Each structure stands twice: as C-alpha cells, then as structure tokens.
Amino acid sequence: MRRPTPPIITDVMISPKLWPRVTLVWSIAYNSELVKTPPKSWWDMTKPEYGKKQIGQVIAASGGTTWTRVMFERQVLGEDYWAKQAATDPVLFPSGAPMSDAIVRGEVTMGPILYNAIFPKQRDGAPVEMIFPPEGAPVNPYASGIPKTAAHPNAAKLFLNWCMSTEGQSFMIKQQGNLTSLKTAPVYPKGFDPEKVKLWVPDFKQYVALHKDWVEAWNKTYNYRQ
C-alpha cells in the first residue's frame, strides 16, 4: 500500500511527474575561531570592515544552485547589491567544495555557501558556524522522477515515496544538511527559524530567461573571466 506523500510547496513543482526529493538551501558560513563579530545578514557581506579578500563567493556560472543565489541577490536585495559586495574584493571559487575547505582553513573567513556544502565540516568538528539571514534563504529543489524505461519501477516508486515522506526528509535534513519542500518540515537545520527566515524559490520561467544576460552582468561586476 502506497504511503501518502505529505503536502509540498506548490512553487517547487515544475511538472506533475517530478518531485522535489532534495531541497538545497543557501546560508552564510564563517570561521568561528577567526570571526569575532559574526555576520547576521546578506548585507553584512558588503561591509568593508571584514577586510579585503576575507569573504568568499562561488562564481555565478558554477551551476544552477549558485544561479538561484545570484537571482535572489538581484531581485530581493537590489540591483546595486552585486557592486557593493564586489567592492569587498571577495575571493572567487568555482564551487562550494573548495570554498568550504577555505573557510575551515581560514584562507577566507566567511561567505554565502550552500548549507549542505559546509554542514559536514561542522558535523565533523570544524570551527564553522552557519546562519540563515532574515532577508531570505534561496532554495534549489532538485526534481526526481521515474522514467518509463525503469528496470525496476516498483522499487523506484518505493524509494521515491520514502524520500518524500517525513522520515526520508528528516534523514536528509539531519544527515546531509538539506532543507525540505514539504509544507510542514519535520525538523529544521540548526539556526533556521521558519518564523524569521522566508524561503525564496526562483520563478522557473525567469530562471531560464534571465540566466545568460545576468550571469554576464555578474561576471563583469566581479571582474571574472573564464
């Protein structure tokens, strides 16, 4: 008998045949041994007092999750946010993996990063803390489905059904550092207060239409060349 799937946030559904099995969320992380005045907001990432080359940034062209953050910055924080943030002369990284290592080593002391990219470091004892800024937490739902050519469709349905259950989502939140697209989260990551932090889901049509021009504009603002 199929277990009912709990209600999910409608904004994350791009097709009735695909389900948001994994939901990644952006946070701001910092090295707790080196940062004496922790950041509390996205706008803190523009403060010159943190010093040149102390803030890390994953480049806009790195992938879909970073593109979500870039969209959020411009649409929610304003068109001048990139310029103000770029003025801190941040260190640019190709992805969250090397950036999380750099935060742990103190090569940079803070920066916006996917929670699941830095969570394992904290879990294993690294001196890092993460916050979810009050201006919003951009999320990227990763869709999963079952193709018609699946060799074992019933097993696939069973697995996907478990993944979308409160049990499965709890596992991914607690063990992998994800969030959830369920309307009622079974648990939240440390420091995430649903009463204070609003989830931000990109508009899918804009997600596709704006990408080329906005990534080029971001590259120009941050003086980044591939």
TORGURO-425513 format. One record per residue (C-alpha): residue in three letters; x, y, z. Coordinates in Angstrom, 2 decimals, padded with zeros to 5 digits. Example, Ala and Ser with C-alpha at 12.3 -4.5 7.8 and 13.67 -1.06 7.14 Angstrom:
> ALA | 012.30 | -004.50 | 007.80 .
> SER | 013.67 | -001.06 | 007.14 .
This chain:
> MET | 000.00 | 000.00 | 000.00 .
> ARG | 001.39 | 003.39 | -001.01 .
> ARG | 002.11 | 005.77 | 001.85 .
> PRO | 000.55 | 009.21 | 001.21 .
> THR | 003.06 | 011.96 | 000.37 .
> PRO | 002.82 | 014.98 | 002.72 .
> PRO | 001.80 | 018.27 | 001.06 .
> ILE | 004.63 | 020.12 | -000.64 .
> ILE | 005.22 | 023.78 | -001.52 .
> THR | 003.49 | 024.37 | -004.85 .
> ASP | 006.18 | 026.80 | -006.08 .
> VAL | 008.69 | 023.97 | -006.41 .
> MET | 006.60 | 021.81 | -008.74 .
> ILE | 007.64 | 022.32 | -012.37 .
> SER | 005.91 | 019.12 | -013.54 .
> PRO | 003.34 | 016.74 | -012.02 .
> LYS | 005.71 | 013.90 | -012.91 .
> LEU | 008.68 | 015.27 | -010.97 .
> TRP | 009.08 | 015.50 | -007.20 .
> PRO | 011.41 | 017.77 | -005.14 .
> ARG | 013.27 | 014.92 | -003.45 .
> VAL | 016.23 | 017.10 | -002.41 .
> THR | 015.99 | 020.78 | -001.46 .
> LEU | 019.25 | 022.69 | -001.09 .
> VAL | 019.36 | 025.96 | 000.85 .
> TRP | 021.83 | 028.85 | 000.98 .
> SER | 023.35 | 030.03 | 004.23 .
> ILE | 026.22 | 032.27 | 005.30 .
> ALA | 029.09 | 030.45 | 006.98 .
> TYR | 032.01 | 031.82 | 008.96 .
> ASN | 035.09 | 030.53 | 010.75 .
> SER | 034.12 | 030.82 | 014.42 .
> GLU | 037.74 | 030.96 | 015.62 .
> LEU | 038.65 | 033.89 | 013.39 .
> VAL | 035.47 | 035.96 | 013.16 .
> LYS | 034.74 | 037.81 | 016.39 .
> THR | 031.75 | 039.73 | 015.02 .
> PRO | 029.70 | 037.15 | 013.09 .
> PRO | 027.64 | 038.23 | 010.07 .
> LYS | 023.88 | 038.36 | 010.60 .
> SER | 022.54 | 039.32 | 007.18 .
> TRP | 023.20 | 039.29 | 003.45 .
> TRP | 024.10 | 042.97 | 003.69 .
> ASP | 026.92 | 042.13 | 006.10 .
> MET | 028.62 | 040.57 | 003.07 .
> THR | 029.12 | 044.14 | 001.78 .
> LYS | 030.81 | 045.53 | 004.90 .
> PRO | 034.38 | 046.75 | 004.30 .
> GLU | 035.33 | 046.20 | 007.95 .
> TYR | 035.60 | 042.46 | 007.37 .
> GLY | 038.61 | 043.21 | 005.19 .
> LYS | 039.71 | 042.63 | 001.63 .
> LYS | 039.72 | 039.03 | 000.39 .
> GLN | 038.13 | 037.76 | 003.59 .
> ILE | 034.78 | 036.94 | 002.02 .
> GLY | 034.38 | 034.03 | -000.39 .
> GLN | 031.96 | 033.86 | -003.31 .
> VAL | 031.07 | 030.99 | -005.62 .
> ILE | 031.03 | 032.25 | -009.21 .
> ALA | 027.65 | 032.80 | -010.86 .
> ALA | 028.40 | 030.40 | -013.71 .
> SER | 029.19 | 027.47 | -011.42 .
> GLY | 025.73 | 025.91 | -011.73 .
> GLY | 022.03 | 026.09 | -011.06 .
> THR | 022.21 | 026.42 | -007.30 .
> THR | 024.53 | 029.42 | -007.50 .
> TRP | 022.37 | 030.95 | -010.23 .
> THR | 019.49 | 030.80 | -007.73 .
> ARG | 021.57 | 032.80 | -005.22 .
> VAL | 022.53 | 035.31 | -007.90 .
> MET | 018.87 | 035.79 | -008.88 .
> PHE | 017.93 | 036.25 | -005.24 .
> GLU | 020.61 | 038.88 | -004.68 .
> ARG | 019.47 | 040.99 | -007.60 .
> GLN | 015.70 | 040.54 | -007.25 .
> VAL | 015.43 | 040.72 | -003.47 .
> LEU | 018.46 | 042.72 | -002.31 .
> GLY | 018.51 | 045.10 | -005.27 .
> GLU | 020.42 | 045.84 | -008.45 .
> ASP | 023.24 | 047.55 | -006.57 .
> TYR | 023.94 | 044.61 | -004.26 .
> TRP | 026.49 | 042.94 | -006.54 .
> ALA | 028.53 | 046.13 | -006.90 .
> LYS | 028.56 | 046.72 | -003.15 .
> GLN | 029.53 | 043.12 | -002.46 .
> ALA | 032.19 | 043.07 | -005.19 .
> ALA | 033.77 | 046.15 | -003.60 .
> THR | 034.96 | 043.92 | -000.73 .
> ASP | 037.26 | 042.19 | -003.25 .
> PRO | 035.98 | 038.69 | -002.46 .
> VAL | 037.89 | 035.52 | -003.30 .
> LEU | 036.07 | 033.69 | -006.09 .
> PHE | 035.65 | 029.91 | -006.09 .
> PRO | 034.46 | 027.50 | -008.80 .
> SER | 032.13 | 025.69 | -006.39 .
> GLY | 031.16 | 025.32 | -002.74 .
> ALA | 033.54 | 022.41 | -002.08 .
> PRO | 036.84 | 024.35 | -002.27 .
> MET | 035.19 | 027.35 | -000.63 .
> SER | 034.10 | 025.29 | 002.38 .
> ASP | 037.68 | 023.99 | 002.73 .
> ALA | 038.99 | 027.55 | 002.52 .
> ILE | 036.68 | 028.72 | 005.31 .
> VAL | 037.83 | 025.86 | 007.55 .
> ARG | 041.50 | 026.62 | 006.84 .
> GLY | 040.97 | 030.36 | 007.36 .
> GLU | 042.01 | 031.32 | 003.83 .
> VAL | 038.72 | 033.22 | 003.76 .
> THR | 036.75 | 033.77 | 006.92 .
> MET | 033.14 | 033.83 | 005.70 .
> GLY | 030.78 | 033.84 | 002.77 .
> PRO | 027.49 | 032.67 | 001.25 .
> ILE | 027.53 | 028.91 | 000.76 .
> LEU | 025.10 | 026.05 | 000.34 .
> TYR | 024.34 | 024.66 | 003.76 .
> ASN | 024.97 | 021.07 | 002.65 .
> ALA | 028.46 | 022.04 | 001.40 .
> ILE | 029.61 | 023.28 | 004.82 .
> PHE | 027.42 | 021.22 | 007.17 .
> PRO | 029.64 | 018.07 | 007.01 .
> LYS | 032.63 | 020.16 | 008.12 .
> GLN | 030.74 | 021.38 | 011.18 .
> ARG | 029.39 | 017.92 | 011.90 .
> ASP | 032.95 | 016.56 | 011.88 .
> GLY | 034.19 | 019.21 | 014.31 .
> ALA | 035.49 | 022.05 | 012.14 .
> PRO | 035.28 | 025.56 | 013.68 .
> VAL | 032.47 | 026.82 | 011.44 .
> GLU | 029.03 | 028.24 | 012.13 .
> MET | 026.19 | 028.98 | 009.73 .
> ILE | 023.36 | 031.48 | 009.79 .
> PHE | 020.24 | 031.92 | 007.68 .
> PRO | 019.85 | 035.66 | 007.01 .
> PRO | 016.47 | 037.31 | 007.70 .
> GLU | 016.24 | 038.77 | 004.16 .
> GLY | 015.57 | 035.26 | 002.87 .
> ALA | 017.01 | 031.83 | 002.19 .
> PRO | 017.25 | 030.92 | -001.52 .
> VAL | 016.41 | 027.27 | -002.14 .
> ASN | 017.01 | 024.93 | -005.05 .
> PRO | 014.67 | 021.93 | -005.31 .
> TYR | 016.19 | 019.01 | -007.21 .
> ALA | 013.50 | 017.12 | -009.10 .
> SER | 013.33 | 013.34 | -009.27 .
> GLY | 011.07 | 011.11 | -011.28 .
> ILE | 010.75 | 007.59 | -012.65 .
> PRO | 011.36 | 007.07 | -016.39 .
> LYS | 009.15 | 004.75 | -018.44 .
> THR | 012.24 | 002.65 | -019.15 .
> ALA | 012.97 | 001.98 | -015.44 .
> ALA | 014.11 | -001.62 | -014.94 .
> HIS | 012.50 | -001.84 | -011.51 .
> PRO | 009.69 | 000.75 | -011.40 .
> ASN | 008.08 | -000.57 | -008.22 .
> ALA | 011.36 | -000.38 | -006.32 .
> ALA | 011.86 | 003.13 | -007.70 .
> LYS | 008.39 | 004.17 | -006.54 .
> LEU | 009.08 | 002.74 | -003.09 .
> PHE | 012.37 | 004.64 | -002.83 .
> LEU | 010.92 | 007.93 | -004.07 .
> ASN | 007.93 | 007.51 | -001.76 .
> TRP | 010.27 | 007.10 | 001.22 .
> CYS | 012.38 | 010.08 | 000.13 .
> MET | 009.31 | 012.32 | 000.06 .
> SER | 008.00 | 011.08 | 003.42 .
> THR | 008.63 | 012.91 | 006.70 .
> GLU | 011.01 | 010.08 | 007.63 .
> GLY | 013.03 | 010.42 | 004.43 .
> GLN | 013.12 | 014.20 | 004.55 .
> SER | 014.17 | 014.12 | 008.21 .
> PHE | 017.11 | 011.90 | 007.29 .
> MET | 018.26 | 014.24 | 004.54 .
> ILE | 017.97 | 017.29 | 006.80 .
> LYS | 019.76 | 015.75 | 009.77 .
> GLN | 022.42 | 013.72 | 007.95 .
> GLN | 023.03 | 015.58 | 004.69 .
> GLY | 022.36 | 019.21 | 005.53 .
> ASN | 019.40 | 019.74 | 003.22 .
> LEU | 016.15 | 021.57 | 003.77 .
> THR | 012.75 | 020.31 | 002.58 .
> SER | 010.00 | 021.26 | 000.16 .
> LEU | 007.32 | 019.83 | 002.44 .
> LYS | 004.85 | 022.46 | 003.61 .
> THR | 005.45 | 021.34 | 007.19 .
> ALA | 009.09 | 020.49 | 007.82 .
> PRO | 009.68 | 017.51 | 010.15 .
> VAL | 012.80 | 019.25 | 011.53 .
> TYR | 014.91 | 022.29 | 010.64 .
> PRO | 018.67 | 022.74 | 010.39 .
> LYS | 020.36 | 024.33 | 013.38 .
> GLY | 019.69 | 028.06 | 013.42 .
> PHE | 016.84 | 028.01 | 010.90 .
> ASP | 013.78 | 029.77 | 012.31 .
> PRO | 010.78 | 029.49 | 009.94 .
> GLU | 009.14 | 032.43 | 011.73 .
> LYS | 012.06 | 034.72 | 010.89 .
> VAL | 013.53 | 033.37 | 007.64 .
> LYS | 011.47 | 033.22 | 004.47 .
> LEU | 012.27 | 030.65 | 001.82 .
> TRP | 012.86 | 032.11 | -001.64 .
> VAL | 012.09 | 029.95 | -004.67 .
> PRO | 013.02 | 031.35 | -008.10 .
> ASP | 010.38 | 031.78 | -010.78 .
> PHE | 011.12 | 028.97 | -013.23 .
> LYS | 010.49 | 030.97 | -016.43 .
> GLN | 012.77 | 033.76 | -015.21 .
> TYR | 015.28 | 031.14 | -014.08 .
> VAL | 015.69 | 030.17 | -017.73 .
> ALA | 015.15 | 033.52 | -019.47 .
> LEU | 017.42 | 035.72 | -017.33 .
> HIS | 020.39 | 033.40 | -016.99 .
> LYS | 022.65 | 034.41 | -019.88 .
> ASP | 022.42 | 038.19 | -019.51 .
> TRP | 022.53 | 038.26 | -015.72 .
> VAL | 025.49 | 035.88 | -015.45 .
> GLU | 027.37 | 038.06 | -017.94 .
> ALA | 026.49 | 041.13 | -015.85 .
> TRP | 027.67 | 039.37 | -012.68 .
> ASN | 030.95 | 038.39 | -014.34 .
> LYS | 031.54 | 041.99 | -015.39 .
> THR | 030.72 | 043.33 | -011.92 .
> TYR | 033.10 | 040.90 | -010.22 .
> ASN | 035.73 | 041.22 | -012.98 .
> TYR | 035.57 | 037.47 | -013.54 .
> ARG | 036.72 | 035.87 | -016.78 .
> GLN | 036.56 | 032.19 | -017.54 .
